[in-house]
Amino acid sequence: MGRAFEYRKERKMKRWGAMAKAFTRIGREIAISVREGGPNPDTNARLRAAINNSKAANMPKDRVDAAIKRASSKDEKGYEEVVYEGYAPHGVAIVIDTQTDNPTRTVANVRSYFNKLNGSLGTQGAVEYMFKKVAVFKFNKGAIDLEELEFELIDAGLLELQAEDDLVVATADFVDFGKLAKKLEEKGIEVIETGYDKIPDFYKEGLTDEQAEEVIKLIEKFEEDDDVSQVFHNMK
């Protein structure tokens, strides 16, 4: 009885912790979006995407509104996006995207993770050229004819349309983010989550289970940091 209670409590705390991190990162995305394109989601595609993601994460609307209001204030300290690159153990290329209000703190943390877990922080451009940045849109299939939709989205930059059960994932070159977002809106498709991915041009293969575990430990360490928004790597 006691162990079962503690287990449920631990799981609940982990869920709360994950939710808190998701809310923090969405809040930062909203702040950056407002600074770049203004507080009106009707004219700011990136802000619309952030709001969609807040709904997918069950973030309360009052928190979203408060984040937009804070970001609109001239007194609010802004966040900036900084990308760090380097190598995990065993030659695995790794890219860390961050959203931070203190780059000095962030780079110190990133460097310490690399050093403690046998990686190496590289200079700008060291490995990011190995990755292709793509926009990602997720929505429910419903009654949509995917073959017809795929044909209609090609002119908006669609690269690939994949479906698994009722979930559809559409990807495009990141430069076509706005075009594809607008086309999906025109089609009346409600996007439930929007983001991006960085896909490696090639993969590092041949790692043993033990070596792969070393890489995973470093990736997980980055992901635990509140300043880190996403981590990408080329481990097979």
MDAnalysis code that builds the backbone (N, CA, C; Angstrom):
import MDAnalysis as mda
import numpy as np

u = mda.Universe.empty(708, n_residues=236, atom_resindex=np.repeat(np.arange(236), 3), trajectory=True)
u.add_TopologyAttr("name", ["N", "CA", "C"] * 236)
u.add_TopologyAttr("resid", np.arange(1, 237))
u.add_TopologyAttr("resname", ["MET", "GLY", "ARG", "ALA", "PHE", "GLU", "TYR", "ARG", "LYS", "GLU", "ARG", "LYS", "MET", "LYS", "ARG", "TRP", "GLY", "ALA", "MET", "ALA", "LYS", "ALA", "PHE", "THR", "ARG", "ILE", "GLY", "ARG", "GLU", "ILE", "ALA", "ILE", "SER", "VAL", "ARG", "GLU", "GLY", "GLY", "PRO", "ASN", "PRO", "ASP", "THR", "ASN", "ALA", "ARG", "LEU", "ARG", "ALA", "ALA", "ILE", "ASN", "ASN", "SER", "LYS", "ALA", "ALA", "ASN", "MET", "PRO", "LYS", "ASP", "ARG", "VAL", "ASP", "ALA", "ALA", "ILE", "LYS", "ARG", "ALA", "SER", "SER", "LYS", "ASP", "GLU", "LYS", "GLY", "TYR", "GLU", "GLU", "VAL", "VAL", "TYR", "GLU", "GLY", "TYR", "ALA", "PRO", "HIS", "GLY", "VAL", "ALA", "ILE", "VAL", "ILE", "ASP", "THR", "GLN", "THR", "ASP", "ASN", "PRO", "THR", "ARG", "THR", "VAL", "ALA", "ASN", "VAL", "ARG", "SER", "TYR", "PHE", "ASN", "LYS", "LEU", "ASN", "GLY", "SER", "LEU", "GLY", "THR", "GLN", "GLY", "ALA", "VAL", "GLU", "TYR", "MET", "PHE", "LYS", "LYS", "VAL", "ALA", "VAL", "PHE", "LYS", "PHE", "ASN", "LYS", "GLY", "ALA", "ILE", "ASP", "LEU", "GLU", "GLU", "LEU", "GLU", "PHE", "GLU", "LEU", "ILE", "ASP", "ALA", "GLY", "LEU", "LEU", "GLU", "LEU", "GLN", "ALA", "GLU", "ASP", "ASP", "LEU", "VAL", "VAL", "ALA", "THR", "ALA", "ASP", "PHE", "VAL", "ASP", "PHE", "GLY", "LYS", "LEU", "ALA", "LYS", "LYS", "LEU", "GLU", "GLU", "LYS", "GLY", "ILE", "GLU", "VAL", "ILE", "GLU", "THR", "GLY", "TYR", "ASP", "LYS", "ILE", "PRO", "ASP", "PHE", "TYR", "LYS", "GLU", "GLY", "LEU", "THR", "ASP", "GLU", "GLN", "ALA", "GLU", "GLU", "VAL", "ILE", "LYS", "LEU", "ILE", "GLU", "LYS", "PHE", "GLU", "GLU", "ASP", "ASP", "ASP", "VAL", "SER", "GLN", "VAL", "PHE", "HIS", "ASN", "MET", "LYS"])
u.atoms.positions = np.array([
    [0.834, -1.209, 0.000],
    [0.000, 0.000, 0.000],
    [0.862, 1.251, 0.000],
    [1.867, 1.262, 0.893],
    [2.756, 2.417, 0.987],
    [3.556, 2.621, -0.283],
    [4.093, 1.510, -0.833],
    [4.884, 1.615, -2.053],
    [4.030, 2.079, -3.220],
    [2.803, 1.575, -3.312],
    [1.903, 1.970, -4.393],
    [1.591, 3.460, -4.320],
    [1.377, 3.947, -3.105],
    [1.089, 5.375, -2.919],
    [2.286, 6.226, -3.362],
    [3.486, 5.804, -2.949],
    [4.680, 6.558, -3.309],
    [4.909, 6.538, -4.814],
    [4.608, 5.390, -5.437],
    [4.775, 5.270, -6.889],
    [3.844, 6.239, -7.617],
    [2.553, 6.275, -7.177],
    [1.603, 7.193, -7.804],
    [2.014, 8.644, -7.585],
    [2.502, 8.927, -6.383],
    [2.942, 10.281, -6.066],
    [4.122, 10.689, -6.946],
    [5.062, 9.765, -7.136],
    [6.233, 10.054, -7.967],
    [5.828, 10.313, -9.409],
    [4.903, 9.487, -9.925],
    [4.446, 9.679, -11.299],
    [3.744, 11.018, -11.459],
    [2.937, 11.390, -10.464],
    [2.227, 12.661, -10.519],
    [3.210, 13.831, -10.515],
    [4.247, 13.736, -9.685],
    [5.254, 14.796, -9.625],
    [5.999, 14.918, -10.949],
    [6.277, 13.780, -11.580],
    [6.956, 13.818, -12.879],
    [6.072, 14.477, -13.929],
    [4.767, 14.173, -13.902],
    [3.842, 14.799, -14.859],
    [3.781, 16.295, -14.637],
    [3.699, 16.697, -13.376],
    [3.664, 18.123, -13.064],
    [4.959, 18.814, -13.509],
    [6.072, 18.134, -13.287],
    [7.355, 18.703, -13.690],
    [7.444, 18.873, -15.197],
    [6.987, 17.856, -15.940],
    [6.998, 17.928, -17.401],
    [6.071, 19.026, -17.897],
    [4.917, 19.156, -17.259],
    [3.964, 20.199, -17.651],
    [4.534, 21.592, -17.389],
    [5.180, 21.750, -16.235],
    [5.767, 23.048, -15.899],
    [6.830, 23.448, -16.918],
    [7.664, 22.477, -17.338],
    [8.695, 22.764, -18.336],
    [8.073, 23.114, -19.674],
    [7.013, 22.387, -20.039],
    [6.333, 22.676, -21.307],
    [5.757, 24.087, -21.296],
    [5.131, 24.467, -20.190],
    [4.555, 25.809, -20.076],
    [5.645, 26.876, -20.155],
    [6.779, 26.626, -19.504],
    [7.883, 27.579, -19.529],
    [8.387, 27.782, -20.946],
    [8.562, 26.695, -21.678],
    [9.102, 26.787, -23.032],
    [8.103, 27.422, -23.988],
    [6.822, 27.125, -23.820],
    [5.806, 27.765, -24.654],
    [5.747, 29.258, -24.350],
    [5.863, 29.610, -23.066],
    [5.881, 31.023, -22.684],
    [7.030, 31.772, -23.336],
    [8.189, 31.151, -23.401],
    [9.337, 31.779, -24.050],
    [9.123, 31.899, -25.553],
    [8.524, 30.876, -26.142],
    [8.225, 30.926, -27.574],
    [7.242, 32.054, -27.872],
    [6.254, 32.234, -27.015],
    [5.305, 33.336, -27.175],
    [6.036, 34.673, -27.093],
    [6.932, 34.807, -26.117],
    [7.668, 36.054, -25.937],
    [8.493, 36.402, -27.170],
    [9.194, 35.422, -27.713],
    [10.015, 35.657, -28.901],
    [9.134, 35.970, -30.102],
    [8.014, 35.255, -30.224],
    [7.090, 35.470, -31.343],
    [6.520, 36.882, -31.324],
    [6.126, 37.348, -30.137],
    [5.552, 38.692, -30.014],
    [6.595, 39.746, -30.350],
    [7.816, 39.536, -29.871],
    [8.874, 40.500, -30.145],
    [9.163, 40.588, -31.648],
    [9.089, 39.445, -32.338],
    [9.407, 39.422, -33.767],
    [8.262, 39.919, -34.643],
    [7.008, 39.527, -34.276],
    [5.897, 39.811, -35.194],
    [4.714, 40.528, -34.597],
    [4.806, 40.950, -33.323],
    [3.703, 41.667, -32.702],
    [2.743, 40.746, -31.980],
    [1.821, 41.338, -31.183],
    [0.952, 40.555, -30.296],
    [-0.343, 40.047, -30.929],
    [-0.542, 40.311, -32.217],
    [-1.790, 39.896, -32.867],
    [-1.581, 38.569, -33.599],
    [-2.187, 37.487, -33.127],
    [-1.986, 36.189, -33.787],
    [-2.546, 36.134, -35.207],
    [-3.473, 37.029, -35.534],
    [-4.033, 37.039, -36.891],
    [-2.991, 37.443, -37.918],
    [-2.000, 38.216, -37.505],
    [-0.966, 38.687, -38.435],
    [0.417, 38.132, -38.095],
    [0.471, 37.244, -37.113],
    [1.745, 36.693, -36.662],
    [1.640, 35.171, -36.660],
    [2.130, 34.547, -37.735],
    [1.997, 33.094, -37.898],
    [2.736, 32.331, -36.801],
    [3.873, 32.849, -36.387],
    [4.634, 32.145, -35.345],
    [3.895, 32.187, -34.018],
    [3.254, 33.321, -33.721],
    [2.480, 33.411, -32.479],
    [1.271, 32.485, -32.537],
    [0.615, 32.411, -33.684],
    [-0.514, 31.480, -33.840],
    [-0.064, 30.058, -33.559],
    [1.101, 29.702, -34.071],
    [1.631, 28.350, -33.853],
    [1.895, 28.110, -32.364],
    [2.450, 29.109, -31.682],
    [2.724, 28.968, -30.253],
    [1.433, 28.800, -29.464],
    [0.398, 29.532, -29.853],
    [-0.895, 29.417, -29.173],
    [-1.498, 28.038, -29.408],
    [-1.370, 27.523, -30.636],
    [-1.844, 26.161, -30.927],
    [-1.135, 25.147, -30.038],
    [0.176, 25.332, -29.886],
    [0.943, 24.409, -29.061],
    [0.546, 24.509, -27.596],
    [0.168, 25.707, -27.162],
    [-0.279, 25.869, -25.777],
    [-1.566, 25.089, -25.532],
    [-2.432, 25.059, -26.532],
    [-3.674, 24.293, -26.397],
    [-3.373, 22.800, -26.333],
    [-2.437, 22.340, -27.169],
    [-2.072, 20.919, -27.166],
    [-1.477, 20.504, -25.828],
    [-0.799, 21.452, -25.150],
    [-0.181, 21.171, -23.851],
    [-1.121, 21.451, -22.686],
    [-2.378, 21.824, -23.001],
    [-3.371, 22.158, -21.967],
    [-2.933, 23.328, -21.089],
    [-2.246, 24.282, -21.687],
    [-1.825, 25.475, -20.961],
    [-3.026, 26.399, -20.806],
    [-3.344, 26.845, -19.597],
    [-4.520, 27.699, -19.387],
    [-4.468, 28.975, -20.225],
    [-5.623, 29.379, -20.750],
    [-5.689, 30.553, -21.621],
    [-5.225, 31.818, -20.912],
    [-5.509, 31.932, -19.600],
    [-5.095, 33.146, -18.899],
    [-3.570, 33.251, -18.822],
    [-2.892, 32.103, -18.785],
    [-1.430, 32.127, -18.793],
    [-0.893, 32.533, -20.153],
    [-1.570, 32.095, -21.210],
    [-1.181, 32.488, -22.566],
    [-1.368, 33.989, -22.733],
    [-2.541, 34.495, -22.329],
    [-2.822, 35.930, -22.449],
    [-1.814, 36.748, -21.647],
    [-1.470, 36.259, -20.442],
    [-0.508, 36.967, -19.595],
    [0.875, 36.991, -20.247],
    [1.247, 35.891, -20.890],
    [2.551, 35.826, -21.563],
    [2.615, 36.812, -22.729],
    [1.527, 36.919, -23.482],
    [1.474, 37.878, -24.595],
    [1.565, 39.309, -24.067],
    [0.838, 39.578, -22.989],
    [0.840, 40.923, -22.401],
    [2.237, 41.290, -21.889],
    [2.890, 40.354, -21.196],
    [4.237, 40.624, -20.690],
    [5.212, 40.886, -21.829],
    [5.100, 40.064, -22.886],
    [6.014, 40.208, -24.021],
    [5.810, 41.530, -24.745],
    [4.605, 42.090, -24.641],
    [4.302, 43.363, -25.300],
    [4.824, 44.559, -24.508],
    [5.187, 44.319, -23.253],
    [5.663, 45.402, -22.394],
    [7.100, 45.774, -22.752],
    [7.371, 47.066, -22.812],
    [8.725, 47.529, -23.119],
    [9.695, 47.225, -21.978],
    [9.153, 47.015, -20.789],
    [9.999, 46.744, -19.627],
    [10.404, 45.270, -19.518],
    [9.746, 44.428, -20.310],
    [10.016, 42.990, -20.213],
    [11.382, 42.655, -20.817],
    [12.177, 41.917, -20.060],
    [13.479, 41.482, -20.571],
    [13.255, 40.386, -21.601],
    [13.788, 40.572, -22.783],
    [13.500, 39.651, -23.872],
    [14.342, 38.384, -23.847],
    [13.819, 37.357, -24.509],
    [14.560, 36.115, -24.707],
    [15.168, 36.134, -26.105],
    [16.266, 35.454, -26.251],
    [16.870, 35.313, -27.569],
    [17.145, 33.845, -27.851],
    [17.195, 33.529, -29.127],
    [17.451, 32.156, -29.542],
    [18.935, 32.001, -29.859],
    [19.565, 31.048, -29.203],
    [20.990, 30.779, -29.402],
    [21.160, 29.294, -29.677],
    [21.929, 28.980, -30.701],
    [22.174, 27.586, -31.086],
    [23.607, 27.208, -30.710],
    [23.753, 26.062, -30.046],
    [25.067, 25.534, -29.693],
    [25.272, 24.211, -30.433],
    [26.509, 23.973, -30.811],
    [26.830, 22.785, -31.603],
    [28.051, 22.078, -31.028],
    [28.121, 20.796, -31.281],
    [29.286, 20.068, -30.814],
    [29.163, 18.589, -31.086],
    [29.938, 17.828, -30.349],
    [29.930, 16.370, -30.517],
    [29.675, 15.689, -29.177],
    [28.754, 14.754, -29.193],
    [28.567, 13.844, -28.074],
    [29.678, 12.800, -28.132],
    [29.748, 11.906, -27.150],
    [30.755, 10.847, -27.231],
    [30.621, 10.034, -28.523],
    [31.762, 9.492, -28.980],
    [31.799, 8.569, -30.130],
    [31.433, 9.248, -31.451],
    [31.695, 10.564, -31.530],
    [31.564, 11.270, -32.800],
    [30.150, 11.569, -33.246],
    [29.195, 11.542, -32.347],
    [27.804, 11.860, -32.699],
    [27.621, 13.375, -32.715],
    [27.186, 13.909, -33.857],
    [26.955, 15.350, -33.979],
    [25.700, 15.735, -33.206],
    [25.741, 16.887, -32.550],
    [24.617, 17.296, -31.717],
    [24.405, 18.809, -31.837],
    [23.142, 19.223, -31.934],
    [22.761, 20.629, -32.036],
    [21.770, 20.929, -30.914],
    [22.032, 21.988, -30.161],
    [21.180, 22.350, -29.027],
    [20.574, 23.722, -29.286],
    [19.269, 23.792, -29.431],
    [18.569, 25.062, -29.605],
    [18.111, 25.567, -28.241],
    [18.407, 26.826, -27.949],
    [18.029, 27.389, -26.658],
    [17.240, 28.678, -26.832],
    [16.455, 29.007, -25.815],
    [15.753, 30.283, -25.713],
    [16.094, 30.825, -24.334],
    [16.873, 31.899, -24.284],
    [17.452, 32.319, -23.020],
    [17.421, 33.827, -22.836],
    [17.331, 34.247, -21.577],
    [17.470, 35.660, -21.239],
    [18.839, 35.932, -20.631],
    [19.697, 34.905, -20.634],
    [21.034, 35.037, -20.068],
    [21.988, 34.080, -20.791],
    [22.489, 34.460, -21.975],
    [23.363, 33.567, -22.739],
    [24.623, 33.156, -21.989],
    [25.116, 34.021, -21.099],
    [26.315, 33.670, -20.324],
    [26.052, 32.447, -19.454],
    [24.906, 32.454, -18.791],
    [24.515, 31.299, -17.972],
    [24.328, 30.057, -18.838],
    [23.647, 30.246, -19.956],
    [23.294, 29.104, -20.801],
    [24.527, 28.429, -21.387],
    [25.455, 29.224, -21.928],
    [26.646, 28.614, -22.533],
    [27.500, 27.941, -21.473],
    [27.525, 28.483, -20.257],
    [28.282, 27.846, -19.177],
    [27.685, 26.478, -18.848],
    [26.350, 26.410, -18.802],
    [25.692, 25.131, -18.527],
    [25.950, 24.128, -19.646],
    [25.787, 24.587, -20.882],
    [25.986, 23.697, -22.035],
    [27.407, 23.153, -22.045],
    [28.367, 24.028, -21.819],
    [29.769, 23.588, -21.810],
    [30.022, 22.569, -20.703],
    [29.420, 22.802, -19.537],
    [29.643, 21.881, -18.417],
    [29.064, 20.501, -18.714],
    [27.914, 20.440, -19.389],
    [27.314, 19.139, -19.730],
    [28.220, 18.382, -20.699],
    [28.715, 19.097, -21.708],
    [29.640, 18.465, -22.648],
    [30.859, 17.918, -21.907],
    [31.457, 18.748, -21.051],
    [32.695, 18.356, -20.371],
    [32.486, 17.173, -19.432],
    [31.380, 17.184, -18.696],
    [31.148, 16.137, -17.699],
    [30.804, 14.790, -18.332],
    [30.251, 14.817, -19.549],
    [29.783, 13.574, -20.157],
    [30.521, 13.246, -21.461],
    [31.787, 13.661, -21.501],
    [32.712, 13.227, -22.563],
    [32.332, 13.703, -23.960],
    [31.713, 14.890, -24.023],
    [31.446, 15.505, -25.311],
    [32.358, 16.702, -25.508],
    [32.122, 17.447, -26.588],
    [32.933, 18.641, -26.834],
    [32.077, 19.711, -27.504],
    [32.098, 20.913, -26.936],
    [31.374, 22.047, -27.495],
    [32.150, 22.592, -28.677],
    [31.465, 22.758, -29.814],
    [32.124, 23.261, -31.008],
    [31.827, 24.733, -31.247],
    [32.399, 25.267, -32.301],
    [32.160, 26.648, -32.689],
    [30.922, 26.721, -33.583],
    [30.436, 27.945, -33.822],
    [29.254, 28.128, -34.664],
    [29.519, 27.578, -36.062],
    [28.588, 26.760, -36.547],
    [28.723, 26.173, -37.874],
    [29.481, 24.859, -37.893],
    [29.862, 24.374, -36.710],
    [30.673, 23.151, -36.651],
    [29.932, 21.932, -37.175],
    [28.659, 21.777, -36.807],
    [27.913, 20.593, -37.229],
    [26.515, 20.904, -37.762],
    [26.007, 22.126, -37.549],
    [24.616, 22.386, -37.935],
    [24.405, 22.248, -39.442],
    [25.456, 22.455, -40.218],
    [25.341, 22.306, -41.670],
    [24.952, 20.877, -42.062],
    [25.127, 19.928, -41.154],
    [24.775, 18.527, -41.435],
    [23.278, 18.272, -41.298],
    [22.521, 19.255, -40.824],
    [21.104, 19.067, -40.535],
    [20.243, 19.966, -41.428],
    [19.106, 19.431, -41.852],
    [18.134, 20.197, -42.637],
    [16.969, 20.571, -41.734],
    [16.656, 21.859, -41.656],
    [15.580, 22.329, -40.792],
    [14.254, 22.290, -41.545],
    [13.276, 21.605, -40.975],
    [11.969, 21.480, -41.619],
    [10.865, 21.914, -40.658],
    [9.827, 22.512, -41.220],
    [8.630, 22.850, -40.444],
    [7.761, 21.612, -40.317],
    [7.107, 21.464, -39.165],
    [6.279, 20.286, -38.892],
    [4.900, 20.740, -38.428],
    [3.854, 20.204, -39.059],
    [2.469, 20.506, -38.694],
    [1.750, 19.193, -38.426],
    [1.028, 19.132, -37.299],
    [0.278, 17.927, -36.945],
    [-1.204, 18.261, -36.843],
    [-2.029, 17.385, -37.423],
    [-3.478, 17.595, -37.360],
    [-4.192, 16.256, -37.483],
    [-5.460, 16.253, -37.125],
    [-6.253, 15.031, -37.194],
    [-6.748, 14.785, -38.615],
    [-6.736, 13.518, -39.024],
    [-7.129, 13.162, -40.385],
    [-8.621, 13.380, -40.622],
    [-9.452, 12.892, -39.705],
    [-10.889, 13.026, -39.895],
    [-11.322, 12.455, -41.240],
    [-12.068, 13.256, -42.000],
    [-12.572, 12.811, -43.303],
    [-11.724, 13.326, -44.461],
    [-10.522, 13.800, -44.177],
    [-9.662, 14.387, -45.209],
    [-9.180, 13.313, -46.180],
    [-9.232, 13.639, -47.475],
    [-8.656, 12.789, -48.513],
    [-7.180, 13.165, -48.613],
    [-6.308, 12.302, -48.114],
    [-4.894, 12.661, -48.012],
    [-4.218, 12.789, -49.371],
    [-4.607, 11.981, -50.337],
    [-4.007, 12.077, -51.670],
    [-4.341, 13.427, -52.300],
    [-5.584, 13.833, -52.175],
    [-5.995, 15.131, -52.716],
    [-5.310, 16.271, -51.969],
    [-5.229, 16.152, -50.640],
    [-4.594, 17.193, -49.834],
    [-3.115, 17.314, -50.186],
    [-2.456, 16.189, -50.348],
    [-1.034, 16.212, -50.681],
    [-0.794, 16.971, -51.979],
    [-1.629, 16.724, -52.959],
    [-1.510, 17.412, -54.250],
    [-1.703, 18.918, -54.076],
    [-2.667, 19.311, -53.248],
    [-2.981, 20.727, -53.065],
    [-1.918, 21.468, -52.255],
    [-1.166, 20.735, -51.437],
    [-0.178, 21.386, -50.574],
    [1.204, 21.489, -51.195],
    [1.410, 20.835, -52.325],
    [2.738, 20.830, -52.944],
    [3.197, 22.245, -53.268],
    [2.299, 23.059, -53.807],
    [2.663, 24.436, -54.157],
    [2.977, 25.283, -52.932],
    [2.557, 24.821, -51.752],
    [2.840, 25.550, -50.509],
    [4.122, 25.052, -49.844],
    [4.865, 24.211, -50.565],
    [6.161, 23.765, -50.058],
    [6.159, 22.424, -49.380],
    [5.063, 21.674, -49.456],
    [5.001, 20.385, -48.773],
    [6.119, 19.460, -49.242],
    [6.809, 18.855, -48.276],
    [7.820, 17.856, -48.573],
    [7.264, 16.452, -48.431],
    [6.503, 16.247, -47.342],
    [6.007, 14.904, -47.054],
    [4.747, 14.989, -46.209],
    [3.851, 14.045, -46.463],
    [2.610, 13.934, -45.684],
    [2.519, 12.497, -45.197],
    [2.525, 12.317, -43.878],
    [2.492, 10.977, -43.304],
    [1.315, 10.869, -42.352],
    [0.714, 9.688, -42.309],
    [-0.424, 9.456, -41.414],
    [-0.187, 8.195, -40.603],
    [-0.484, 8.308, -39.314],
    [-0.447, 7.143, -38.428],
    [-1.727, 7.159, -37.614],
    [-2.588, 6.183, -37.901],
    [-3.939, 6.184, -37.322],
    [-4.630, 7.489, -37.738],
    [-5.079, 8.298, -36.776],
    [-5.804, 9.523, -37.134],
    [-4.903, 10.754, -37.140],
    [-3.614, 10.597, -36.815],
    [-2.706, 11.738, -36.764],
    [-1.971, 11.887, -38.089],
    [-1.997, 13.101, -38.640],
    [-1.306, 13.406, -39.892],
    [-0.175, 14.384, -39.594],
    [0.990, 14.128, -40.182],
    [2.148, 15.007, -40.011],
    [2.574, 15.510, -41.379],
    [2.587, 16.833, -41.546],
    [3.022, 17.464, -42.788],
    [4.328, 18.196, -42.545],
    [5.282, 18.052, -43.463],
    [6.566, 18.737, -43.313],
    [6.868, 19.564, -44.559],
    [7.635, 20.633, -44.342],
    [8.062, 21.514, -45.426],
    [9.413, 22.098, -45.066],
    [10.136, 22.601, -46.071],
    [11.335, 23.373, -45.750],
    [10.940, 24.483, -44.785],
    [11.807, 24.790, -43.833],
    [11.429, 25.771, -42.816],
    [11.142, 27.139, -43.426],
    [11.781, 27.459, -44.542],
    [11.523, 28.757, -45.184],
    [10.087, 28.836, -45.701],
    [9.435, 27.682, -45.866],
    [8.049, 27.645, -46.338],
    [7.049, 27.504, -45.193],
    [7.492, 27.719, -43.974],
    [6.620, 27.589, -42.806],
    [5.341, 28.407, -42.981],
    [5.492, 29.689, -43.290],
    [4.338, 30.569, -43.414],
    [3.404, 30.161, -44.537],
    [3.969, 29.748, -45.664],
    [3.160, 29.344, -46.821],
    [2.297, 28.130, -46.489],
    [2.919, 27.130, -45.867],
    [2.159, 25.912, -45.571],
    [1.140, 26.171, -44.464],
    [1.509, 26.979, -43.477],
    [0.570, 27.317, -42.407],
    [-0.659, 28.021, -42.981],
    [-0.431, 28.962, -43.893],
    [-1.541, 29.707, -44.507],
    [-2.428, 28.787, -45.332],
    [-1.810, 27.866, -46.079],
    [-2.580, 26.958, -46.927],
    [-3.455, 26.034, -46.078],
    [-2.913, 25.532, -44.984],
    [-3.697, 24.670, -44.105],
    [-4.869, 25.445, -43.499],
    [-4.635, 26.706, -43.153],
    [-5.714, 27.541, -42.617],
    [-6.799, 27.749, -43.668],
    [-6.373, 28.015, -44.906],
    [-7.335, 28.227, -45.999],
    [-8.175, 26.980, -46.245],
    [-7.571, 25.816, -46.008],
    [-8.295, 24.557, -46.201],
    [-9.198, 24.234, -45.009],
    [-9.155, 25.083, -43.981],
    [-9.990, 24.859, -42.805],
    [-9.492, 23.729, -41.921],
    [-8.206, 23.404, -42.043],
    [-7.625, 22.326, -41.247],
    [-7.112, 22.906, -39.935],
    [-7.573, 22.355, -38.833],
    [-7.155, 22.831, -37.520],
    [-5.880, 22.114, -37.091],
    [-4.786, 22.838, -37.111],
    [-3.494, 22.279, -36.715],
    [-3.447, 22.186, -35.198],
    [-3.109, 21.010, -34.687],
    [-3.114, 20.824, -33.234],
    [-1.724, 21.024, -32.628],
    [-0.695, 20.943, -33.443],
    [0.660, 21.187, -32.936],
    [1.566, 21.576, -34.096],
    [2.406, 22.561, -33.853],
    [3.327, 23.057, -34.866],
    [4.719, 23.149, -34.267],
    [5.720, 22.884, -35.080],
    [7.084, 23.013, -34.592],
    [8.060, 22.852, -35.738],
    [9.251, 22.411, -35.408],
    [10.251, 22.174, -36.443],
    [11.142, 21.024, -36.019],
    [11.836, 20.490, -36.997],
    [12.778, 19.404, -36.747],
    [14.055, 19.726, -37.511],
    [15.148, 19.160, -37.077],
    [16.409, 19.267, -37.808],
    [16.859, 17.852, -38.126],
    [16.779, 17.517, -39.405],
    [17.011, 16.141, -39.846],
    [18.445, 16.011, -40.365],
    [19.212, 15.066, -39.827],
    [20.611, 14.923, -40.269],
    [20.712, 14.410, -41.702],
    [21.741, 14.878, -42.409],
    [21.992, 14.400, -43.771],
    [22.485, 12.958, -43.760],
    [23.135, 12.556, -42.687],
    [23.609, 11.173, -42.553],
    [23.620, 10.822, -41.074],
    [23.652, 9.536, -40.792],
    [23.592, 9.058, -39.413],
    [24.899, 8.386, -38.995],
    [25.216, 8.543, -37.728],
    [26.356, 7.850, -37.143],
    [25.884, 6.454, -36.728],
    [26.457, 5.444, -37.345],
    [26.015, 4.075, -37.094],
    [27.103, 3.270, -36.385],
    [26.728, 2.077, -35.968],
    [27.699, 1.134, -35.438],
    [28.021, 1.276, -33.966],
    [27.275, 2.109, -33.228],
    [27.534, 2.242, -31.799],
    [26.997, 1.035, -31.048],
    [27.711, 0.635, -30.034],
    [27.216, -0.437, -29.157],
    [26.122, 0.126, -28.254],
    [25.425, -0.764, -27.575],
    [24.383, -0.311, -26.641],
    [24.983, 0.578, -25.553],
    [26.143, 0.225, -25.081],
    [26.791, 1.010, -24.029],
    [27.179, 2.394, -24.540],
    [27.696, 2.460, -25.761],
    [28.074, 3.747, -26.345],
    [26.841, 4.619, -26.588],
    [25.777, 4.000, -27.089],
    [24.540, 4.740, -27.318],
    [23.986, 5.298, -26.013],
    [24.116, 4.529, -24.936],
    [23.643, 4.982, -23.624],
    [24.410, 6.218, -23.162],
    [25.702, 6.287, -23.460],
    [26.495, 7.473, -23.113],
    [25.965, 8.709, -23.839],
    [25.624, 8.533, -25.106],
    [25.086, 9.652, -25.897],
    [23.732, 10.077, -25.339],
    [22.885, 9.108, -25.030],
    [21.546, 9.401, -24.509],
    [21.624, 10.158, -23.184],
    [22.581, 9.799, -22.335],
    [22.736, 10.497, -21.047],
    [23.037, 11.976, -21.273],
    [23.869, 12.285, -22.265],
    [24.185, 13.685, -22.560],
    [22.966, 14.413, -23.107],
    [22.243, 13.761, -24.019],
    [21.038, 14.374, -24.582],
    [20.026, 14.675, -23.478],
    [19.826, 13.723, -22.586],
    [18.876, 13.907, -21.490],
    [19.305, 15.046, -20.567],
    [20.602, 15.199, -20.372],
    [21.100, 16.286, -19.525],
    [20.763, 17.638, -20.141],
    [20.942, 17.758, -21.444],
    [20.565, 18.998, -22.133],
    [19.065, 19.248, -21.987],
    [18.279, 18.205, -22.194],
    [16.820, 18.364, -22.187],
    [16.276, 18.764, -20.819],
    [17.018, 18.469, -19.764],
    [16.594, 18.853, -18.424],
    [16.770, 20.342, -18.161],
    [17.597, 20.999, -18.961],
    [17.895, 22.424, -18.746],
    [16.733, 23.278, -19.239],
    [16.258, 24.188, -18.405],
    [15.106, 25.015, -18.766],
    [15.367, 25.915, -19.968],
    [16.630, 26.275, -20.209],
    [16.947, 27.156, -21.341],
    [16.941, 26.413, -22.674],
    [16.994, 25.095, -22.634],
    [17.069, 24.294, -23.863],
    [15.658, 24.016, -24.384],
    [15.433, 24.353, -25.646],
    [14.122, 24.103, -26.251],
    [14.089, 22.786, -27.009],
    [15.139, 22.478, -27.765],
    [15.184, 21.200, -28.485],
    [16.631, 20.749, -28.653],
    [16.799, 19.434, -28.779],
    [18.121, 18.840, -29.004],
    [18.019, 17.913, -30.203],
    [18.996, 18.021, -31.109],
    [18.998, 17.189, -32.307],
    [20.354, 16.480, -32.406],
    [20.335, 15.273, -32.977],
    [21.587, 14.524, -33.103],
    [21.492, 13.613, -34.320],
    [22.613, 12.987, -34.681],
    [22.606, 12.107, -35.851],
    [22.955, 10.669, -35.503],
    [22.653, 10.269, -34.256],
    [22.863, 8.863, -33.879],
    [21.758, 8.009, -34.472],
    [22.136, 6.922, -35.111],
    [21.158, 6.013, -35.715],
    [20.390, 5.300, -34.609],
])
